[in-house]
Amino acid sequence: MTKQMSKRTPAVQRRQTQQLAPHSGEPTNGPLTAEELQLAVRNHSMPLEALRKDITPPGLHYLVDHFDIPFIDAEHWHLRIGGAVQRSLELSLRALLRDPSISIPVTLECAGNGRSLLRPRPLSQPWILEGVGTSTWTGVPLAYLLSQSGVDEDAVEVVFTGADAGIQGGVRQQYARSLPIAEALRPDVVLAYRMNGAELPPQHGYPLRLVVPGWYGMASVKWLSSIKVVTKPFDGFQQAVAYRYQQDADDAGTPVTWMKVRSLMVPPGVPDFFTRRRFLPAGPVMLTGRAWSGEGAVQRVDVGIDGKWAPAHLEHPAAPFAWCAWSMPWVADPGDHELSCRATDASGAAQPLEQVWNYQGMGNNAVQRIKVTVE
């Protein structure tokens, strides 16, 4: 593993790296910066019309790559499993393909989805709403491999390190994240080598990636090179400094984990090329979309028409952590309208009408609003 910030306390880390990941500076009310535009070109969102599909094609699924995409020769690649285990393992892709496998549909959302809508705007990947996608991931259950290694009784976390390397917040690193032991041993956490039935595309983690259902996408480490069981909490940069709910740069914050409840609507009608405002003819139209949550099954979606709310019809999801479809008929009257949607999950959590601001722009799940003109 490359050098992390383990020799500094989190408070010292924050003071010495004022450009907290994933930021390149203090939040701003100004126009998009050249750095943000560069990130927006490298990474990409899912077009909202792709919400019509149960499963998102790989080329439409949202994408965030922190550093350069590693191009790995699978013939010479090995996954190392070690640390606080009884038996260290080194496995080739061919060996992993012989192990028991599962296939599971999972909705992944970027923790910073919606960041660009905040005021002031945290500087990082400038998501609007589309940092999401649902794919069927096939691979070896992580719990199976950990059982083959034999986890020590005093283990507290499992650290996953990818092959992608770079500098963030002034720290040279490989991308690495950890999961608590209880989460790592869940039966649905998978080391995936297939996406929608085909081998992983390079940008999605070929030849092997972690997929953690229910958690924001930062937990699903790509281009896996090693798995290490540890007896004390991991304090690498992506864990201790990045991906935290903070009020300001000096706030220690709390870690980002489970996805908050959210719903999105397929924009009806057709768009204006530049503004993306929607236009549709008067008369009956079926409003449709998807809803998901990492903290409990979606129980309800309400659709707002000019501020008046009505319940939508919900369909069953394909899996516990896959999005569910919703629909509601609307008779569109001529004029300008605002459409919105709001989901509630089994925990009782509902999407806020306005987003609560935080320093890194994480966990944004305010209701979507779509301006339409009915002709």
N, C-alpha and C positions, 0 to 999 in steps of 0.2 A: 504494500500500500504506500502511496506517496505521502509526503509530509502533510499533516493536518495541523490544526491549531491547538492540539491537546496540551501544550505546555503553557498556555495562557488561560486565565479564567475567562468565562463569558463576558464579564464586565470589561476586562482589559481588551478582549477581542473587539467589543463594540467601540471602545474609545479609539483603538488603533486602526479600525477600519470604518471610518465614518460613512464610507460609501457602502452601506449595508447591502448584501445580496438580497434580492436581485437588482438593486438600484445602482445607478451610476451617479447619483446626486440627490439633493433635497427635492421633495415633491414640488411641482410647479403648476401654475395656471396658464403657462404659455403654450405656444403651438408645439406640435410634435417635433422632437429633436432629430437630428441626423442619425444618432445612435438608435433611437426607437424605430425609425424607419428601416434601418439596417436589420434590426432584429425581426421586424415584421416581414421582411423579404425572406430571411432564412427560415423562419418558422411559419406555419400557416394554420388557419382556422378551418372549421367545417362549414361549408355553405349551408345556410339554414334550410334550404329546400331538401337537403339530404335527411332531414328529420322524417321524411316520408318513409324511409327504409328502416326496417327492424335492425339490420346490420349495416354498419357504415363501411363502404369499400375502403381499402387501405389508402388510396390516393386522396380520399375526402376526409378521412379521420384527422382530427387536429394533431399538430406536431410541435413539440418543443425539443430542441437539441441544445443543451447548454454550451457545448464546445464543438469541435469538429466531429464529423461522423467517422468513427473508426471503420476501416475496411479490413475485415478479419478473414483470414484463410481458415475455414472451418476444419480442414484436414489436420492442421497443426494446433488448433485451439483446444484448451482444456479448462474445465471448471475446477477450481480448488476449494475444498470444504475443510475447514480446520478450526483452531482455537480451542475453546473449552468443550472438546468432544473426546470420546473414547477412541475413535478411529478416524484419522484424517483420510480424505478421499481426493482423488484427482481423476476426473471423468472426461472422456472425449464426447463429442456430439453423438458419435455412433453408439457409445455405451448408453447415453441418455435416451436415445431412440428405442432401446430395448427395454427400458424401465416402464412400469405401469404409467398410463397417461390418462388425463381427463381433458374434456373440452367444455368450456364454460363461457357464455356470453357475459361480458362485463362492460358497463359504461364507465369510461374514464373522462375526467374533467380536469383541466389545469386549475391549480389553486388560485392563480391570478386572473381567471376568467372575469371579465367585466372591469378590469383595473382602469382602463382608459376613460371610463365614465365617471370616475371619482374626481372631486375637486377639493383641494389641489390634487393633481395627478401624480401618483408615484411613478418614478421613471424606471421602466423595465419593458418587457414584452407588452405592447399596447393592445391587449385584447379588448374587443367590444363585448360580444356575447357568445361567440361561436367556438370557444376553446373546449370542445367536447367531441365524443364519438363513442360508438358501441361496436365492438368486434367480438368474434368468437375466438378465444385463445386456447390453444392445445399445447399440452406439455406435461411435465412430471410434477406431481404435487410436492411442494417444498417439504411438507411434513414427512413424506416417505423418505426423502434423502436424509433429513435430519435424524430419522429413526435408524437409518442404516449407519450413520456416524455415531449415534449414541450421545445425546446432549448431557453434559455434566449437570448435577443437581444445583450448583450455584450459578448457573448461567442466567443472565437477565435480558440480554438482547442478542439479535443476530444482525451483523453488519454486511451489507451488500455493496460491492465495489464494481463499478463499470470500467471499461477500457477507455472511455472518453476522458481527456485530460485538458486542463487549461488553467486560467487565472480568473478568479472572481473575488471581488473585495480586496484585491491585493494579495491573495493567497493562492499559491500554486497547488493544484490538487487534482486527483481523480474524483469524478462524481461518486459520492458514497452516501448512503442512507442506512438507517437501522430500523428494525421493528422489535417491539417487545416480544419475548418468547411466546406468550400466549397468542399473539397475532400471527407469528411465524408458523405456529403449529396448527392454525386453522386448516381444515381439509380443502378449502377452495382457493388457497394461495398457491399459485402455479408458476413454475419455471417454464415459460412458453417458448417453443421453437416454431410454432405455426400461428398464423393470423388469418382467420377466415379460410382455413383449409390449405393455405399455401405457406411456403417458408417465409420467415420474417423478412420484410424489405430491409435494406441496410439502415434506413432512417428510423426504423421502428425497433432496432436492437439486435439485428442478426449477429451471431447465430442463436443467442439465448437472452431472454429478458425476464425480469420478475413482473408479475401482475398481481396486485393486491386489491381484490374487489372491495368496494366501499370507500376506499381512501382516495384522496386527491392524487393526481397522476404523478406527482414528484416522488411518491413512495415506490413506484414501479420502475426500478432501476433497469436501464438498458445496457446492452453489450456486456453482460455479466462476465467478470473474470474471476471473482472470488467471493466466497461466503465464509464469514468468520463469526463463530459464537463467542460472545464476550461476557465477562463477569461483572462489568460495570458499565454504566450508560455511555454510549458513544457520543463524543463531543466534536466530531468533524464539522467542517464549515457548513455543509448543507443541512446539518441537523441543529447545531447550536446557534447559528447566526442567521442563515436563510430560512425561509418558510416558517415564519413565526408571526403571530398576531401581536403587533406592537402599536403603541400610541405615538411614540417618537423614537429617535435614534438611541436614546439612553434607556429605554424601557426593555427589560429582559424579555418580556412577552411570554406567550404560551405557544406550544408547537401546533402547527397545522396538521390535522390528521384526517378525520372522516369528512366526506363530502356533505355539504349542507343541502337541504331540500331545494329543488329548483324545477322550473318548467320553462319550456320554450315553445313558441308557435311557429308553424310554417307561414311565412308572410304571404297573405293571399294576393291574388291578382298578378299584375306585372309591375316591374320596377322602372323608375326613371334611371337611366344609366349613371348619372353623376350623383344625385342625391339619395338614390335607393328608395325614395318615397313610393308607396304602392298605389296602383290605380286598378279599379275593377268595376264591372258594370253593376247596376242596381239589380236586386233580386236575391234569390236564395243562394247561399254559399256555405260550404261546410268548413268550419275552422278546425284545424287539426294541429297536433303537436306531440311532444314527449315530456315526461316528467320522471325524476329520479331523486334518490336520497341515499346517503350512506348510513343514515342514523335511524332507519326504519322504513318500511314499505310505504309508498305513496298511498294515501287514503282518499285524497280529494284534490281536484283541480277546479278552480273557479275561473271563468272567463269574464273579463270586463269589457263592456261596450260603452264608451264614453262615461266611465266611472260607475256604471250599474253592473253588478256581478250576478252571474248565474252558474250553476254547477254543470260541468262537462261530464260526458260519459267516459269512464276509465276502462281500459282493457288490462288483462293480466300480463305481467312482464314474463319474458322468456326464462328468467332466472332471478334470484333474489336481488342481485346487484346490477341488473340490466334495466334500462329505462322502460316505461310503459307508455303506450299510446293513449291519447285522449282526443275527443272530438265533440263539437257542438255546432248545431245548425244556426245560421244567422240569416235573417232577411235584411239585406243591405239597402238602406235608404240613401238617396242622393245627398251628397254633401261631404264634408270632412269629418272623419271619425278617428278616435284613438282606441286601439285594441290592446288588451293586456291579458296575462294569465298568471295565476297564483296557485301554487301547490302547497298541500299540507301533508305531513307524513305521520306515521303511527306514533311518534313521540309527542305529537301535538305541535311540533314546530311548523310555522308557516313562513313563506317568503315575506320579507319586509317590503312595504311600499316604497321606502327610500333606504338606500344603503348606508350602513354605519361605516364611517371612514376608519381606515387603519393604515399605518405607515408604509407597509409593504404592499398594500392593495390585495390582500388575501381573502378568500372565502366570500366573495361578493355574490349574493343571490337575490338581489332586489328584483321585483317583477319587471318583465320585459314590456316595453311600450312600442307599438307600431302605429305610425301615422298612415292613414289610408284616405284616398279620395274616391268616392263612389260617383261614377259618371251617369 
